[in-house]
Amino acid sequence: QVQLVESGGGLVQAGGSLRLSCAASRRIFGINAMNWYRQAPGKQRELVATITSRSVTNYTNSVKDRFTISRDAAKNTVYLQMNSLKPEDTAVYYCNVDTAITPYNYWGQGTQVTVSS
């Protein structure tokens, strides 16, 4: 069973930066996309950033020009570079891998990001 392990979360002041990493325990086959989601207290989980198997990226409007998603296929790892962080970015961030073959979805355990004002 593949496991996704996130790291890099923490407490940062507004305007600061963090880099999240998500490493898969082994190679995942049939990847459609690798995604970062986040869930703030009392809110629904939202899709933040996506990178497809062809390295096409997409971002939710609130993080465009501040966050960058990237992947290292050789390391089975996806990253989220977060700059100019705002208090409203505070959430638990989850890594997700969407595949064309079963089990179709993998999720990490989440990493807390807290941005103080």
Buried (B, 14 or more C-beta within 10 A) or exposed (E): EBEBBBEBBEEBEEEBEBBBBBBBEEEBEEBBBBBBBBBBEEEEBEEBBBBBBEEEBBBBEEBEEBBBBBBEEEEBBBBBBBBEBBEEBBBBBBBBBBBEEEEEEBBBEBBEBBBEE
